[in-house]
Amino acid sequence: MPDTIRADGASPLPGSIDETLALLRRADYVGERSLATVLFLSLRLGRPLFLEGEAGVGKTEIAKVLAATLGRRLIRLQCYEGLDVASAVYEWSYAAQMMAIRLAEAAGEHDKERMEHDVFSDRYLIKRPLLQALEPAPEGPPVLLIDEIDRADEAFEAFLLEVLSDFQITVPELGVIKAEHPPIVVITSNRTREIHDALKRRCLYHWLGYPDAPREIEIVKAKAPAAPKRLTEELVAFVQALRKQDLFKAPGVAETLDWASALTELDAVALDPAQVSDTLGVLLKYQDDIAKIGGAKAAELVESVRSELRASAR
């Protein structure tokens, strides 16, 4: 296997799983080897990477890391209910087309076929993320992030099949537009609904779960290095304990990092039950969850995690 793999002679891609792990580490992304393996294979085989998992576990960040470390443009398509071709792929600048027609007529142009050819040209085409991702770039194919695909409608999923199968898009007025070099595609889903098998079959799949305590400590050290060592260990243990509670929405890694930064700003060196209760809104986003964990329950969890940390230190 070569030391490096190139998509098109531009930015080199990692040539091994270890190099992929190192690439993630360069951007302070603490990932497991299983993630590095599927990411390496996705880059090597030119297949989209489908990442599924709870919100806040770092799915979107992987696309950002790839763009930053490989020096590629990041093109993000944020999915939502009602997303259509005009927002995701392309639309025509009708105002500019009408202006061009009127100017042509004023200049004495009456060849309708020629005018139609002129106004339905690249000049009047507004390119949205999916079409932008098919364009060549001097730094190499871009990273296309299709974020939270589970929020889009099933009809949009069906449209994506052509894009992900052949990396091409059909514009009726222009014909088929095909990528000379396919983009690096990362698709994320929070699993609010099931994604159709036809879409998943075109991708390599990886479930991104919550990290265990040692890895989450590494993540906090990398992303919130100002947090004191004891505070980092205690807050990670507290978050790990929270995820075992019956909550409407357990905190993700993003919330752990926000909490570490918040407590550091408050000059905390260790967890204080009162301070925990006052800052639960950083970790938990539903009032019922905050009410369930605040006060005496927070103090109980703080004491529990401290006892566990003391026991493990012996």
Backbone hydrogen bonds in HBPLUS format (Angstrom, degrees):
<---DONOR---> <-ACCEPTOR-->    atom                        ^
c    i                          cat <-CA-CA->   ^        H-A-AA   ^      H-
h    n   atom  resd res      DA  || num        DHA   H-A  angle D-A-AA Bond
n    s   type  num  typ     dist DA aas  dist angle  dist       angle   num
A0005-ILE N   A0013-LEU O   3.31 MM   8  5.11 170.4  2.32 133.8 136.5     1
A0013-LEU N   A0005-ILE O   2.68 MM   8  5.11 162.3  1.71 160.0 165.5     2
A0020-THR N   A0016-SER O   3.00 MM   4  6.27 144.9  2.13 140.0 150.0     3
A0020-THR N   A0017-ILE O   3.09 MM   3  4.94 117.9  2.49  90.7 106.5     4
A0021-LEU N   A0017-ILE O   2.90 MM   4  6.25 154.3  1.97 151.8 158.4     5
A0022-ALA N   A0018-ASP O   2.94 MM   4  6.21 154.8  2.00 144.6 151.8     6
A0023-LEU N   A0019-GLU O   2.83 MM   4  6.07 146.2  1.94 140.6 150.1     7
A0024-LEU N   A0020-THR O   3.04 MM   4  6.36 156.4  2.09 148.6 153.5     8
A0025-ARG N   A0021-LEU O   2.95 MM   4  6.22 156.4  2.00 146.7 153.8     9
A0026-ARG N   A0022-ALA O   2.90 MM   4  6.14 144.2  2.03 146.1 155.0    10
A0027-ALA N   A0024-LEU O   3.14 MM   3  5.51 142.1  2.29 104.7 114.9    11
A0029-TYR N   A0024-LEU O   2.86 MM   5  5.02 159.3  1.90 144.5 141.5    12
A0028-ASP N   A0025-ARG O   2.82 MM   3  4.70 158.8  1.86 111.8 112.4    13
A0035-LEU N   A0032-GLU O   3.18 MM   3  5.39 125.0  2.50 100.1 112.7    14
A0036-ALA N   A0032-GLU O   3.13 MM   4  6.52 161.4  2.17 149.1 154.3    15
A0037-THR N   A0033-ARG O   2.82 MM   4  6.04 147.7  1.92 148.5 157.5    16
A0038-VAL N   A0034-SER O   3.20 MM   4  6.46 166.4  2.22 146.9 148.5    17
A0039-LEU N   A0035-LEU O   2.93 MM   4  6.05 154.5  1.99 151.6 159.7    18
A0040-PHE N   A0036-ALA O   2.87 MM   4  5.94 156.1  1.93 142.0 148.4    19
A0041-LEU N   A0037-THR O   2.99 MM   4  6.25 162.1  2.03 149.9 154.6    20
A0042-SER N   A0038-VAL O   2.93 MM   4  6.03 150.6  2.02 138.6 146.9    21
A0043-LEU N   A0039-LEU O   3.05 MM   4  6.30 158.6  2.09 149.3 153.8    22
A0044-ARG N   A0040-PHE O   2.85 MM   4  6.04 156.8  1.90 149.6 157.1    23
A0045-LEU N   A0041-LEU O   2.82 MM   4  5.79 166.1  1.84 150.8 154.2    24
A0046-GLY N   A0042-SER O   2.97 MM   4  5.64 123.1  2.31 132.1 144.5    25
A0047-ARG N   A0042-SER O   3.11 MM   5  4.93 137.2  2.30 133.8 142.5    26
A0204-LEU N   A0048-PRO O   2.84 MM 156  6.27 158.7  1.89 161.6 166.3    27
A0049-LEU N   A0185-VAL O   2.89 MM 136  6.20 165.3  1.91 149.0 152.2    28
A0187-ILE N   A0049-LEU O   2.78 MM 138  6.07 170.2  1.79 162.1 164.2    29
A0050-PHE N   A0204-LEU O   2.72 MM 154  5.87 174.3  1.72 166.9 169.0    30
A0206-HIS N   A0050-PHE O   2.97 MM 156  6.34 143.3  2.11 169.3 170.0    31
A0051-LEU N   A0187-ILE O   2.72 MM 136  6.03 170.7  1.72 172.7 172.7    32
A0189-SER N   A0051-LEU O   2.92 MM 138  6.37 134.4  2.14 158.1 166.6    33
A0052-GLU N   A0206-HIS O   3.07 MM 154  6.43 163.7  2.10 155.3 159.8    34
A0208-LEU N   A0052-GLU O   2.76 MM 156  6.01 167.0  1.77 166.3 171.0    35
A0053-GLY N   A0189-SER O   3.17 MM 136  6.64 145.5  2.29 158.1 168.4    36
A0253-VAL N   A0056-GLY O   2.74 MM 197  5.57 118.0  2.12 132.7 144.3    37
A0254-ALA N   A0056-GLY O   3.04 MM 198  5.01 154.7  2.10 136.7 143.6    38
A0062-ILE N   A0059-LYS O   3.21 MM   3  5.66 143.4  2.35 107.4 116.1    39
A0063-ALA N   A0060-THR O   3.18 MM   3  5.70 125.8  2.49 110.4 121.2    40
A0064-LYS N   A0060-THR O   3.43 MM   4  6.83 157.6  2.48 145.8 151.9    41
A0065-VAL N   A0061-GLU O   2.81 MM   4  6.07 153.3  1.88 151.6 159.3    42
A0066-LEU N   A0062-ILE O   2.96 MM   4  6.21 160.6  2.00 150.9 155.5    43
A0067-ALA N   A0063-ALA O   3.04 MM   4  6.28 165.7  2.06 150.3 153.7    44
A0068-ALA N   A0064-LYS O   2.96 MM   4  6.13 162.3  1.99 148.3 153.4    45
A0069-THR N   A0065-VAL O   2.86 MM   4  5.94 172.5  1.87 157.9 160.2    46
A0070-LEU N   A0066-LEU O   2.95 MM   4  5.76 151.5  2.03 145.4 152.5    47
A0071-GLY N   A0067-ALA O   3.02 MM   4  5.63 115.4  2.46 130.3 142.1    48
A0072-ARG N   A0067-ALA O   2.94 MM   5  4.66 141.6  2.09 132.3 140.6    49
A0143-VAL N   A0073-ARG O   2.82 MM  70  6.14 165.8  1.84 164.9 169.8    50
A0075-ILE N   A0143-VAL O   2.84 MM  68  6.09 172.9  1.85 164.9 166.4    51
A0145-LEU N   A0075-ILE O   2.80 MM  70  6.09 167.1  1.81 160.4 165.0    52
A0077-LEU N   A0145-LEU O   2.73 MM  68  6.03 172.0  1.74 174.5 174.2    53
A0147-ASP N   A0077-LEU O   2.91 MM  70  6.06 146.9  2.02 146.5 157.2    54
A0079-CYS N   A0147-ASP O   3.03 MM  68  5.92 166.4  2.05 158.2 162.0    55
A0083-LEU N   A0080-TYR O   3.13 MM   3  5.65 151.0  2.22 140.0 136.8    56
A0087-SER N   A0084-ASP O   3.16 MM   3  5.55 131.8  2.40 105.4 116.9    57
A0088-ALA N   A0084-ASP O   2.96 MM   4  6.11 149.4  2.05 151.5 161.4    58
A0089-VAL N   A0085-VAL O   2.69 MM   4  5.04 160.6  1.73 142.1 147.1    59
A0090-TYR N   A0085-VAL O   3.13 MM   5  6.33 141.3  2.28 137.7 148.6    60
A0130-LEU N   A0088-ALA O   2.95 MM  42  5.99 160.1  1.99 176.5 173.8    61
A0128-ARG N   A0089-VAL O   2.80 MM  39  4.65 158.4  1.85 134.4 131.9    62
A0091-GLU N   A0126-ILE O   3.13 MM  35  5.33 144.8  2.26 140.3 149.9    63
A0126-ILE N   A0091-GLU O   2.84 MM  35  5.33 162.8  1.87 172.6 178.0    64
A0094-TYR N   A0092-TRP O   2.99 MM   2  5.58 119.3  2.38 109.4  92.7    65
A0093-SER N   A0124-TYR O   2.99 MM  31  5.45 162.1  2.02 161.4 165.1    66
A0097-GLN N   A0093-SER O   2.94 MM   4  6.21 154.4  2.00 153.0 161.4    67
A0098-MET N   A0094-TYR O   2.90 MM   4  6.09 164.1  1.93 154.1 157.1    68
A0099-MET N   A0095-ALA O   3.07 MM   4  6.26 156.1  2.12 144.1 150.8    69
A0100-ALA N   A0096-ALA O   2.98 MM   4  6.18 154.0  2.05 143.9 150.7    70
A0101-ILE N   A0097-GLN O   2.95 MM   4  6.25 155.1  2.01 150.5 157.2    71
A0102-ARG N   A0098-MET O   3.00 MM   4  6.22 164.7  2.03 150.6 154.2    72
A0103-LEU N   A0099-MET O   2.96 MM   4  6.15 156.4  2.02 147.4 154.1    73
A0104-ALA N   A0100-ALA O   2.92 MM   4  6.07 153.8  1.99 144.2 151.6    74
A0105-GLU N   A0101-ILE O   2.89 MM   4  6.14 160.6  1.92 152.2 157.3    75
A0106-ALA N   A0102-ARG O   2.91 MM   4  6.06 154.5  1.97 143.2 150.6    76
A0107-ALA N   A0103-LEU O   3.00 MM   4  6.18 133.0  2.23 135.7 147.9    77
A0107-ALA N   A0104-ALA O   3.11 MM   3  5.05 128.3  2.39  91.7 105.7    78
A0109-GLU N   A0104-ALA O   2.85 MM   5  5.20 158.7  1.89 153.8 147.1    79
A0108-GLY N   A0105-GLU O   2.99 MM   3  5.06 158.2  2.04 104.0 109.9    80
A0115-MET N   A0111-ASP O   2.97 MM   4  6.26 159.8  2.01 154.7 161.1    81
A0116-GLU N   A0112-LYS O   2.85 MM   4  6.00 158.4  1.89 149.0 154.9    82
A0117-HIS N   A0113-GLU O   3.01 MM   4  6.21 155.0  2.07 142.4 149.2    83
A0118-ASP N   A0114-ARG O   2.94 MM   4  6.19 151.9  2.02 145.6 153.4    84
A0119-VAL N   A0115-MET O   2.92 MM   4  6.16 164.2  1.94 155.6 158.6    85
A0120-PHE N   A0116-GLU O   3.04 MM   4  6.06 148.3  2.14 144.8 152.6    86
A0124-TYR N   A0121-SER O   3.09 MM   3  5.92 151.6  2.17 123.9 128.8    87
A0125-LEU N   A0122-ASP O   3.23 MM   3  5.03 164.8  2.25 102.9 107.2    88
A0131-LEU N   A0128-ARG O   3.09 MM   3  5.67 119.9  2.47 120.0 133.6    89
A0132-GLN N   A0128-ARG O   2.93 MM   4  6.00 162.5  1.96 159.5 163.7    90
A0133-ALA N   A0129-PRO O   2.97 MM   4  6.12 147.5  2.08 149.4 156.9    91
A0134-LEU N   A0131-LEU O   3.15 MM   3  5.43 151.3  2.23 105.9 114.1    92
A0135-GLU N   A0132-GLN O   3.13 MM   3  5.49 161.2  2.17 111.3 117.2    93
A0140-GLY N   A0137-ALA O   3.03 MM   3  5.32 160.8  2.06 113.0 119.0    94
A0184-ILE N   A0142-PRO O   2.91 MM  42  6.24 161.5  1.94 160.5 163.8    95
A0144-LEU N   A0184-ILE O   2.67 MM  40  5.91 155.0  1.73 151.5 160.6    96
A0186-VAL N   A0144-LEU O   2.88 MM  42  6.22 164.8  1.91 161.6 163.7    97
A0146-ILE N   A0186-VAL O   2.88 MM  40  6.24 160.7  1.91 156.1 162.6    98
A0188-THR N   A0146-ILE O   3.04 MM  42  6.48 159.5  2.08 154.2 156.2    99
A0151-ARG N   A0148-GLU O   2.99 MM   3  5.78 168.3  2.00 122.8 126.6   100
A0149-ILE N   A0188-THR O   2.89 MM  39  6.22 154.4  1.96 174.7 166.2   101
A0152-ALA N   A0149-ILE O   3.09 MM   3  5.48 151.6  2.17 110.1 118.1   102
A0156-PHE N   A0153-ASP O   3.10 MM   3  5.44 130.8  2.35 103.5 115.3   103
A0157-GLU N   A0153-ASP O   3.30 MM   4  6.75 150.2  2.39 143.2 151.4   104
A0158-ALA N   A0154-GLU O   3.08 MM   4  6.44 155.2  2.14 150.2 155.5   105
A0159-PHE N   A0155-ALA O   3.20 MM   4  6.53 148.3  2.31 138.5 146.5   106
A0160-LEU N   A0156-PHE O   3.07 MM   4  6.39 147.5  2.18 146.9 155.3   107
A0160-LEU N   A0157-GLU O   3.03 MM   3  5.17 120.9  2.40  97.1 112.0   108
A0161-LEU N   A0158-ALA O   3.23 MM   3  5.51 150.1  2.32 104.4 112.7   109
A0164-LEU N   A0160-LEU O   2.87 MM   4  6.07 166.7  1.88 166.1 168.4   110
A0165-SER N   A0161-LEU O   2.89 MM   4  5.82 140.9  2.04 142.3 152.5   111
A0166-ASP N   A0162-GLU O   3.16 MM   4  6.01 172.2  2.16 146.6 148.9   112
A0167-PHE N   A0163-VAL O   2.77 MM   4  4.50 126.1  2.06 123.4 134.2   113
A0179-ALA N   A0167-PHE O   3.01 MM  12  5.89 172.3  2.02 178.5 175.9   114
A0169-ILE N   A0177-ILE O   2.85 MM   8  5.28 155.9  1.91 145.6 152.9   115
A0177-ILE N   A0169-ILE O   2.76 MM   8  5.28 173.2  1.77 158.1 160.4   116
A0171-VAL N   A0175-GLY O   2.82 MM   4  5.15 168.3  1.83 153.0 149.2   117
A0174-LEU N   A0171-VAL O   2.82 MM   3  5.33 142.8  1.96 120.5 132.1   118
A0175-GLY N   A0171-VAL O   2.57 MM   4  5.15 161.8  1.60 170.0 164.7   119
A0199-LEU N   A0196-HIS O   3.13 MM   3  5.70 136.5  2.32 112.4 122.0   120
A0200-LYS N   A0196-HIS O   3.29 MM   4  6.67 163.7  2.32 149.3 153.8   121
A0201-ARG N   A0197-ASP O   2.83 MM   4  5.95 153.0  1.90 157.1 163.0   122
A0202-ARG N   A0199-LEU O   3.18 MM   3  5.60 148.3  2.29 108.2 116.8   123
A0203-CYS N   A0200-LYS O   2.94 MM   3  5.26 162.8  1.97 116.4 120.4   124
A0216-GLU N   A0212-ASP O   2.94 MM   4  6.13 155.7  2.00 156.2 164.3   125
A0217-ILE N   A0213-ALA O   2.90 MM   4  6.10 152.7  1.98 155.8 162.7   126
A0218-GLU N   A0214-PRO O   3.13 MM   4  6.41 154.1  2.20 140.5 147.1   127
A0219-ILE N   A0215-ARG O   2.94 MM   4  6.24 151.3  2.03 144.5 152.5   128
A0220-VAL N   A0216-GLU O   2.97 MM   4  6.24 159.7  2.01 148.4 152.8   129
A0221-LYS N   A0217-ILE O   2.92 MM   4  6.16 161.8  1.95 152.0 157.3   130
A0222-ALA N   A0218-GLU O   2.95 MM   4  6.16 147.2  2.06 144.4 153.2   131
A0223-LYS N   A0219-ILE O   2.85 MM   4  6.02 160.9  1.89 154.4 159.6   132
A0224-ALA N   A0220-VAL O   2.64 MM   4  5.14 152.4  1.72 141.9 149.2   133
A0227-ALA N   A0224-ALA O   3.16 MM   3  5.99 168.7  2.17 126.1 129.5   134
A0232-THR N   A0228-PRO O   2.90 MM   4  6.14 161.8  1.93 158.1 163.6   135
A0233-GLU N   A0229-LYS O   3.06 MM   4  6.34 165.1  2.08 154.6 157.4   136
A0234-GLU N   A0230-ARG O   2.96 MM   4  6.16 164.1  1.99 153.1 157.6   137
A0235-LEU N   A0231-LEU O   2.83 MM   4  5.91 167.9  1.84 156.8 160.5   138
A0236-VAL N   A0232-THR O   3.07 MM   4  6.07 157.4  2.12 145.3 151.5   139
A0237-ALA N   A0233-GLU O   3.08 MM   4  6.19 159.1  2.13 140.9 147.0   140
A0238-PHE N   A0234-GLU O   2.87 MM   4  6.07 149.8  1.96 144.8 153.6   141
A0239-VAL N   A0235-LEU O   2.91 MM   4  6.12 159.1  1.96 145.6 150.6   142
A0240-GLN N   A0236-VAL O   2.85 MM   4  6.07 159.7  1.90 151.0 157.1   143
A0241-ALA N   A0237-ALA O   2.98 MM   4  6.17 148.9  2.08 139.7 148.0   144
A0242-LEU N   A0238-PHE O   2.86 MM   4  6.16 148.1  1.96 145.5 155.1   145
A0243-ARG N   A0239-VAL O   3.08 MM   4  6.38 149.3  2.18 149.0 155.4   146
A0244-LYS N   A0241-ALA O   3.08 MM   3  5.40 153.1  2.15 106.5 114.9   147
A0245-GLN N   A0242-LEU O   2.90 MM   3  5.23 158.7  1.95 111.7 118.9   148
A0247-LEU N   A0245-GLN O   3.03 MM   2  5.69 121.8  2.38 108.8  92.6   149
A0256-THR N   A0252-GLY O   3.13 MM   4  6.51 150.5  2.22 143.9 152.5   150
A0257-LEU N   A0253-VAL O   2.97 MM   4  6.29 160.1  2.01 156.0 159.5   151
A0258-ASP N   A0254-ALA O   2.99 MM   4  6.25 154.7  2.05 143.1 150.6   152
A0259-TRP N   A0255-GLU O   2.86 MM   4  6.02 158.2  1.90 148.3 154.0   153
A0260-ALA N   A0256-THR O   2.90 MM   4  6.16 156.7  1.96 148.4 155.0   154
A0261-SER N   A0257-LEU O   3.02 MM   4  6.23 160.2  2.06 147.7 152.4   155
A0262-ALA N   A0258-ASP O   2.89 MM   4  6.11 155.3  1.95 146.3 153.8   156
A0263-LEU N   A0259-TRP O   2.86 MM   4  6.03 171.3  1.87 158.1 159.4   157
A0264-THR N   A0260-ALA O   3.04 MM   4  6.09 150.0  2.13 139.6 148.2   158
A0265-GLU N   A0261-SER O   2.98 MM   4  6.20 151.5  2.06 143.5 151.0   159
A0266-LEU N   A0262-ALA O   3.10 MM   4  6.43 134.2  2.32 138.2 150.7   160
A0268-ALA N   A0263-LEU O   3.00 MM   5  5.46 167.4  2.01 159.3 155.6   161
A0267-ASP N   A0264-THR O   2.97 MM   3  5.00 156.3  2.02 109.1 111.9   162
A0275-GLN N   A0272-ASP O   2.93 MM   3  5.20 112.1  2.41 107.0 123.8   163
A0276-VAL N   A0272-ASP O   2.77 MM   4  5.99 153.8  1.83 160.9 169.7   164
A0277-SER N   A0273-PRO O   3.04 MM   4  6.29 164.2  2.06 149.3 152.0   165
A0278-ASP N   A0274-ALA O   3.02 MM   4  6.28 152.8  2.10 143.6 151.4   166
A0279-THR N   A0275-GLN O   3.05 MM   4  6.19 133.8  2.27 141.4 152.2   167
A0279-THR N   A0276-VAL O   3.16 MM   3  5.31 135.6  2.37  99.6 111.5   168
A0282-VAL N   A0279-THR O   2.98 MM   3  5.73 165.4  2.00 121.9 126.6   169
A0283-LEU N   A0280-LEU O   2.97 MM   3  5.23 127.4  2.25 103.7 117.1   170
A0284-LEU N   A0280-LEU O   2.77 MM   4  5.86 177.5  1.77 173.9 173.9   171
A0289-ASP N   A0286-TYR O   3.05 MM   3  5.41 121.4  2.40 105.9 119.7   172
A0290-ILE N   A0286-TYR O   3.06 MM   4  6.42 158.8  2.11 152.7 159.3   173
A0291-ALA N   A0287-GLN O   2.84 MM   4  6.04 163.0  1.87 156.5 160.8   174
A0292-LYS N   A0288-ASP O   3.04 MM   4  6.15 144.5  2.17 137.4 146.8   175
A0293-ILE N   A0289-ASP O   3.07 MM   4  6.28 146.0  2.19 147.1 155.2   176
A0294-GLY N   A0290-ILE O   2.87 MM   4  5.77 149.1  1.97 153.3 160.4   177
A0299-ALA N   A0295-GLY O   3.19 MM   4  6.57 159.9  2.23 152.4 157.8   178
A0300-GLU N   A0296-ALA O   2.93 MM   4  6.15 153.4  2.00 146.9 154.6   179
A0301-LEU N   A0297-LYS O   2.95 MM   4  6.19 157.2  2.00 148.2 153.7   180
A0302-VAL N   A0298-ALA O   2.91 MM   4  6.15 158.0  1.96 151.6 157.8   181
A0303-GLU N   A0299-ALA O   3.05 MM   4  6.23 165.3  2.07 148.6 152.0   182
A0304-SER N   A0300-GLU O   2.95 MM   4  6.11 150.7  2.04 142.1 151.0   183
A0305-VAL N   A0301-LEU O   2.92 MM   4  6.14 163.9  1.94 153.9 156.5   184
A0306-ARG N   A0302-VAL O   3.05 MM   4  6.21 154.4  2.12 146.7 154.1   185
A0307-SER N   A0303-GLU O   3.02 MM   4  6.17 153.9  2.09 143.4 150.2   186
A0308-GLU N   A0304-SER O   3.04 MM   4  6.33 157.6  2.10 147.7 153.6   187
A0309-LEU N   A0305-VAL O   2.92 MM   4  6.11 155.6  1.98 145.2 151.9   188
A0310-ARG N   A0306-ARG O   2.90 MM   4  6.11 157.3  1.95 148.5 154.5   189
A0311-ALA N   A0307-SER O   2.95 MM   4  6.14 156.6  2.01 146.7 153.3   190
A0312-SER N   A0308-GLU O   2.96 MM   4  6.15 156.2  2.01 146.0 152.4   191
A0313-ALA N   A0309-LEU O   3.07 MM   4  6.16 131.2  2.32 137.1 149.1   192
A0313-ALA N   A0310-ARG O   3.25 MM   3  5.13 133.5  2.48  91.9 104.3   193
A0314-ARG N   A0311-ALA O   3.32 MM   3  5.53 151.4  2.41 100.9 108.8   194
